[in-house]
Every structure is written in structure tokens, then in C-alpha cells.
């Protein structure tokens, strides 16, 4: 099980050098410094809850054969020939 993702980030030289100095002064790795900064930024931007958009279909509703059908009948028709 992978618990970390490796990636490449391009930084301006001056920012990289400054970050290395800060990390050394704090006696932490550059990776730890970047993680701390990223976590702090993410805390300031809370997740927005997912909102399902309303979907509207034009038409007259269900076809006559499914108008009063049970969910089992509708589901069976949907998956007919597709193994469900």
C-alpha cells in the first residue's frame, strides 16, 4: 500500500534557496517544510460540499410499459443483456 505520492514541483531558484535555509534553521527536511506549508494552505481553504445539480428532462415521463412498474422491473430492463 502506497502512503506517499512522488511528484516534481518547479520552484524559482530564489524561493528554493530560501526554503532550504528555513528548513535547515528549523532542523527539518525540505519535504517537511513543504508539507507543513501545503497543509496550512489547505486548512485555510475548507472543502466545499458537493452539490448535485438539478437535472430536468423534457418529455412525458415514463413510457406506458414502465409507468406503474416496480423498481425491480425497471432495473431488469436497464441491465437486460448486460449481466446485472
N, C-alpha and C positions, 0 to 999 in steps of 0.2 A: 504494500500500500504506500503510495507516494504522499508525503505530507508537505512537501515543498515543491514549488514550481520554479524552474530556472528561466530567466529571461535576460534580455540585454536592454539596457537603458542608456541612451546617449545623453551626456551632460556637457554643458560648456566647461572648458578646461578650468576656468577660474572657480566655478561652483564646485567642481570635483575636488580641487586642491583645498578649498575652504572646508568642505565636508570631511576630507581626510584629516585635516588639522583638528576639527571639532571632535571627531571620533577618537583620535589619539588623546586629546586632552581629557575626554570623558572615560578613557580606557575601555572603549567598546569598539567593535568592528564597524566598518563602513556599512555592512549589511544591517547590523542592529540599528544604526543611526537612521538608515533609510526606512527600515520597518517602523521605528518609532514615529518618524515624521509622517509616513503614509497612514499609520493607524490614527494619529492625531487629526489629520485632514479628514479621514473618513468619519470620525466621530462628529466632526463639525457639520457634516452633510448627512443627516439621517436619511434612511431609506424612505422613499415614497411608497405608500401601499399600492399594490396592484389594483387597478380599477378596470373592470370588464366593460368594454364599450357596448352600448345597446346596439343590437343588430335587428334590422327590420327587413322583412322580405315582402315583396309585393306578391299578390296572388290571392287565391281564395281559400287558403288554408290547406288542410289535408285532402288528399284525393278520397273519393267516396269509399273505397275499399278499406281505408285506414281511419276514417272519421271517428268511429267508436271502438277502434281496435285497442287491445291491451298492449302494454309496452313489450311484452314477450313477442307478440305477433309482429310489431314494427321492427324490433331488433332482429328477429329471424329473417325478415325481408331485407334488411340492410346488409346483413352478413351472408345472405344466400350465395353459395358458390365461393365464399371467401374463407370458409372454415371458422366460424366464430361461434 
